[in-house]
Amino acid sequence: GTSEDPQKKLGILELIDRIRNTTHLRYNHPDRPQYTEEFDPVAVSKDCTLTELKGLIAKLLDLDAGKLHLRRYETGPQLKAESRTLQELGLSDSSSVFVAHGAPCAPGEHLLKVTLYSKDPPPRKLPKPIEVDPKADTDGVDEPVKKEEDAGLALPPPRPKMCLHVPGQALGTVRTLRQRLEEPVVNWATEMQKAGHALPFELENLTWKRLRLRDGMAGKGFAILRDERKLEPSLLGLADGREVAVQVLDQDEELTPDDVIINVRPWRVKEAKLHAPTEVKVDRSKTLGHLLDSLTERFKGILQSSDGESKEDEEAEEDTLEVLPLPTTGGPPITIARCEKLRWGDSRLKAPTPEARETPLIELREVRDGATIVVRSRLAAVAASASQKEGPSPATTTTNAAVGGGGLQSQIQAKAKGLAKAGGRFGPAAFAKARGGRVERGLVIRVEKPEMEAEAGSPDAKPKAVDEGQPEEPTN
């Protein structure tokens, strides 16, 4: 009997240690992440590794453990160090782990959130027509519209939203991430197409070379990511959940270190229309003449075509494209009125001589990544400047019509400037100008106090004037 006592004591100690070292963790099904209390908590040892915990949960859910990963919460980072124990990870009793689809990222990898980039604003929904009861009294009411089809209104289909989670290596290049995104993007587009959604791009022959990556972080302005650069220096604050936007192009593209992306805004001077910016890829290893020729070929639609008389005239002047880079510093928005005031004659992107056409683009700091360039027809600009002497320019007419009359706006601006010079924005002189010369003056009230005269004992004493709002002097 005495030989069994130590064994019983050892068993009791092991039981106590097992109870103290056991934790109960809640988990969820990856297909139903909103139901966190669907299953009973699983009891595991604190010395259990994350790999063993994931295997146990996968067995209970009847899923493949290699296609699952664990997180502390739904939006948290992945628990990548699966060789660590639960006690080292700080998972105490009554804690929970979030189970999600996808193999865990390797050390040095981060799970990136990939969304679809689009320059076009979301389509506006047309207002629904008012349905009127045909049996009701319709005196003075138009013919009722029963359905949207009867009115000819068709609401635009909702734009499909893409949200993919793709692992990216911190020391990997942007080109590697583009290649890795090809299969997930194609699969997502195929599923959207089968569901009846209209894709904003062509799915046929879609390869990774048509995927342009941009920084999707708020405040970064969707900056373009270069192919040869590493992910970690390109995406500041790289971590799980870092957002990257993918833009699907119409043609293949590979950005070399010499390539830059500029924004070109065509300006139709005759029609007084300034188009939205168009992104153009420019090779800085080329010359200025090559850039002008490529811009002329792409935006030849704004050039003035020769009429019948000019065709018969052998000395007819050929139209060319004028190019002007906008200043780098901030300023007012780019409008037609601002473009008219720019110094087009001082543009460094013009080549009047063959020697100027041979200037390397790398020597022109105006040609840089993200620069904005305005192009216009030279003949149209000459004709517009000549017509300004006879009447208002098309841009001025368009602007005045948009604001409801340029005369009223100019009068308001001139009056505001005059009031400011007359004495400030809210000074009395400004109000006098606004009211036609009438100036408001202060009112002074004089009060006679006979009791003060009696106390002074001087019948000839003059009454003391007290201004309204000033405290009276105490009397003795």
Salt bridges, closest charged atoms under 4 A:
ASP31 OD2 - HIS29 ND1 3.84
ASP31 OD1 - HIS101 NE2 2.68
GLU38 OE2 - ARG32 NH2 2.89
GLU82 OE2 - LYS54 NZ 3.02
GLU88 OE1 - ARG84 NE 3.91
ASP93 OD1 - HIS24 ND1 3.32
GLU109 OE2 - ARG180 NH1 3.90
ASP215 OD1 - ARG242 NH1 2.73
ASP227 OD1 - ARG178 NH1 2.80
GLU228 OE2 - ARG175 NH2 2.72
ASP240 OD1 - LYS80 NZ 3.42
ASP240 OD1 - HIS110 ND1 3.81
GLU253 OE2 - ARG212 NH2 2.56
GLU254 OE1 - ARG175 NH1 2.64
GLU254 OE2 - LYS209 NZ 3.51
ASP259 OD2 - LYS281 NZ 3.53
GLU279 OE1 - ARG212 NH1 2.50
GLU279 OE2 - ARG214 NH2 2.49
ASP293 OD2 - ARG357 NH2 2.81
GLU297 OE2 - LYS300 NZ 3.56
GLU317 OE2 - ARG378 NH2 2.63
GLU322 OE1 - ARG376 NE 2.69
ASP346 OD2 - ARG343 NH2 2.85
GLU366 OE2 - ARG348 NH1 3.39
ASP369 OD2 - ARG226 NH2 2.70
GLU440 OE2 - ARG435 NH1 2.77
GLU472 OE1 - LYS449 NZ 2.57
GLU473 OE1 - LYS464 NZ 2.86
